[in-house]
Amino acid sequence: MQVGDVMKSAVKTTTPDQTFADVAKLLKDNEISSVVVMDGDRLAGIVTERDLVNLVAEGLDPQAAKVADRMSTNLDTVEPRTDIAEAAEHMARLRIRHLPVLDKGTLVGIISIRDLTNWAVGEITGGHELPDLERSHTTLSAAAEINRNR
């Protein structure tokens, strides 16, 4: 199984000049936990629910705080052809919960630890004749590691 088989292709994006209030609305309206930041066609960063919570907890105004000032910019990415167990292990090693998916440098999706966990649980419990137990186990172990380090 590959990342492209599990990723969400309808990625919600914002720009560096938007505010955290704009991002909060995107998160709420789309029931998602991260928004990818694009600067034109270039992947510039990511903003997550945790970034928004930290901003508010630090007493900053989401209406005034610009995405560019607080987004995560040192991003790791994967390709659609990346094995899902490899992606899960990568996320666990880096202690991240979201990975943008790029194909030849173009954003084509995003995968979250929740997507990987849902796949693994479905694989194990879905009644498949030959479930992919090795990848399912690796994926669930990686998700557990990320959650332990929160």
C-alpha positions as CSV (number, residue, x, y, z in Angstrom):
1,M,0.0,0.0,0.0
2,Q,1.3,3.5,-0.9
3,V,0.7,6.9,0.5
4,G,-1.2,7.9,-2.7
5,D,-3.8,5.2,-1.8
6,V,-4.6,6.7,1.6
7,M,-3.8,10.4,1.4
8,K,-6.4,13.2,1.2
9,S,-6.1,14.9,-2.2
10,A,-8.4,17.8,-1.3
11,V,-5.8,19.8,0.6
12,K,-6.9,23.0,2.2
13,T,-4.3,25.8,1.7
14,T,-3.6,29.3,2.8
15,T,-1.0,32.0,2.1
16,P,1.6,33.4,4.3
17,D,-0.2,36.8,4.5
18,Q,-3.4,35.4,6.0
19,T,-4.1,35.5,9.7
20,F,-4.4,32.7,12.2
21,A,-8.1,33.7,12.5
22,D,-8.4,32.8,8.8
23,V,-6.7,29.5,9.4
24,A,-9.0,28.8,12.4
25,K,-12.0,29.2,10.2
26,L,-10.6,26.9,7.5
27,L,-9.8,24.3,10.2
28,K,-13.3,24.5,11.7
29,D,-15.3,24.7,8.4
30,N,-13.5,21.7,6.9
31,E,-13.1,19.6,10.1
32,I,-9.4,19.3,9.6
33,S,-6.3,19.7,11.8
34,S,-3.8,21.3,9.4
35,V,-3.6,23.8,6.6
36,V,-0.8,23.8,4.1
37,V,0.8,27.2,3.4
38,M,1.5,28.0,-0.3
39,D,3.5,30.9,-1.6
40,G,2.3,30.8,-5.2
41,D,3.1,27.3,-6.5
42,R,5.8,26.7,-3.8
43,L,5.1,24.8,-0.6
44,A,6.0,27.4,2.1
45,G,4.8,25.8,5.4
46,I,2.1,24.2,7.5
47,V,-0.1,25.4,10.3
48,T,-1.8,23.0,12.7
49,E,-4.4,23.1,15.4
50,R,-1.5,23.0,17.9
51,D,0.1,26.1,16.4
52,L,-3.2,27.9,16.9
53,V,-3.6,26.8,20.5
54,N,0.0,27.8,21.2
55,L,-0.6,31.2,19.7
56,V,-3.6,31.9,21.8
57,A,-2.0,30.4,25.0
58,E,0.9,32.9,24.5
59,G,-1.6,35.8,24.5
60,L,-1.3,36.7,20.8
61,D,-4.2,37.9,18.8
62,P,-5.3,35.4,16.0
63,Q,-6.9,38.4,14.1
64,A,-3.5,40.1,13.9
65,A,-0.9,37.2,13.9
66,K,0.1,36.4,10.3
67,V,0.7,32.8,9.2
68,A,4.1,33.7,7.9
69,D,5.3,34.7,11.4
70,R,4.4,31.4,13.1
71,M,4.0,28.6,10.5
72,S,6.3,25.6,10.5
73,T,8.7,25.9,7.5
74,N,11.2,23.1,7.9
75,L,8.8,20.6,6.3
76,D,9.3,17.0,5.4
77,T,7.3,15.6,2.5
78,V,6.6,12.3,0.9
79,E,5.7,11.1,-2.6
80,P,2.5,9.3,-3.5
81,R,4.6,6.2,-4.2
82,T,6.0,6.1,-0.7
83,D,5.1,3.0,1.3
84,I,2.7,3.8,4.0
85,A,4.7,2.0,6.7
86,E,7.7,4.0,5.7
87,A,5.7,7.2,5.9
88,A,4.4,6.2,9.4
89,E,7.9,5.4,10.7
90,H,9.1,8.7,9.3
91,M,6.4,10.6,11.1
92,A,7.1,8.8,14.3
93,R,10.8,9.5,14.1
94,L,10.2,13.2,13.5
95,R,7.3,13.3,15.9
96,I,5.0,15.0,13.4
97,R,1.3,14.2,12.6
98,H,1.0,15.6,9.0
99,L,3.0,15.1,5.8
100,P,2.4,17.0,2.6
101,V,2.5,14.8,-0.4
102,L,4.4,16.1,-3.4
103,D,4.6,14.6,-6.9
104,K,7.4,16.1,-9.0
105,G,7.4,19.1,-6.7
106,T,3.7,19.7,-6.9
107,L,1.4,19.4,-3.9
108,V,-1.0,16.6,-4.6
109,G,-2.2,15.6,-1.1
110,I,-1.6,15.4,2.6
111,I,-1.5,12.4,4.9
112,S,-2.0,12.4,8.6
113,I,-1.2,9.9,11.3
114,R,-5.0,9.6,11.6
115,D,-5.3,8.5,8.0
116,L,-2.6,5.9,8.5
117,T,-4.2,4.6,11.7
118,N,-7.6,4.4,10.1
119,W,-6.1,2.4,7.2
120,A,-4.2,0.0,9.6
121,V,-7.3,-0.6,11.8
122,G,-9.4,-1.2,8.7
123,E,-6.8,-3.6,7.3
124,I,-6.7,-5.6,10.5
125,T,-10.4,-5.7,11.3
126,G,-11.9,-5.5,7.8
127,G,-12.1,-9.2,7.1
128,H,-9.5,-9.2,4.4
129,E,-8.4,-12.7,3.4
130,L,-4.7,-11.6,3.6
131,P,-4.5,-8.4,5.6
132,D,-1.3,-6.5,5.4
133,L,-0.4,-7.3,9.0
134,E,3.3,-6.1,8.8
135,R,2.4,-2.7,7.4
136,S,-0.6,-2.4,9.7
137,H,1.5,-3.2,12.8
138,T,4.3,-0.8,11.7
139,T,1.7,1.9,11.1
140,L,-0.1,1.4,14.4
141,S,3.2,1.3,16.3
142,A,4.3,4.6,14.7
143,A,1.0,6.2,15.6
144,A,1.3,5.0,19.2
145,E,4.9,6.4,19.4
146,I,3.7,9.8,18.2
147,N,0.8,9.9,20.6
148,R,3.1,8.9,23.5
149,N,5.4,11.8,22.8
150,R,2.7,14.5,22.7
